[in-house]
Each structure stands twice: as C-alpha cells, then as structure tokens.
C-alpha cells in the first residue's frame, strides 16, 4: 500500500504518520510505502521498514523519531541536517543512521531521491514527531 504525507523525510516517516499509515496526505512529489512491520527486537520495540520517493529540491521539515533510523540512499541524494552533527551530503549508495529523538531535516538535490529506511521504534509511539 502506498501512502503520501506532508513533511515526509526520506529517512523518516511523516509527522502525522500513525501505526497503519491511515489518514496521511502529502504534497505532489513525495510518497512512501511501508514494506514491513516486525515485532521486536524486544517486546518494548517494533521495527518498521519503509521505502520513499521524493521529488527534486524538496525540503523536509525538522522532526525526530522515538527510535533509531537507518537509511540507504538507492538513487538521488541531498543534504542531511542532524542536530549536533555537521551537515552531510548523501548520494546513491550512502547510508546514514540518525539517533533516537535527534531532530533532523533533509533537502533533496536536483533529482528524484529513493531511500529505504529501517526504524527501530519504541512500541506505541508515532513514527515521526515534528519539532
């Protein structure tokens, strides 16, 4: 199932994303799909795997996740801004890991960007929280 949402970070899920992704809406040029939801690694956490496609020159607002995000850039790229870290330019083939509850944002470059992310989240928390 494909969902769209405002504020979707290619490394993250949209601020209004709920456990099932229902009710999400998005601007043109941005989409994501939940590929898998897995219980664990412990009873207090769940793992979510998602794929995103983001249009060129797209600004993703600052937000955070109640868990770790690990992202792989499949195509395209952009600038990742993580609070407390130097800005990082990402390109196809790069990986990034964002610590739990660390505010971050992303701006895509001049091409469509495709990303696959894995989130290990506190159970019962939203996937993404705007800050």
Buried (B, 14 or more C-beta within 10 A) or exposed (E): EEBBBBBBBBBBBBBBBEBEBEEBEBEEBBBBBBEEBEEEEEEEBBBBBBBBBBBEEBEBBBBBBBBBBBBBBBEBBBBBBBBEEEEEEBEBEBEBEBBBBBBBBBBBBEBBBBBBBBBBBBBEBBBBBBB
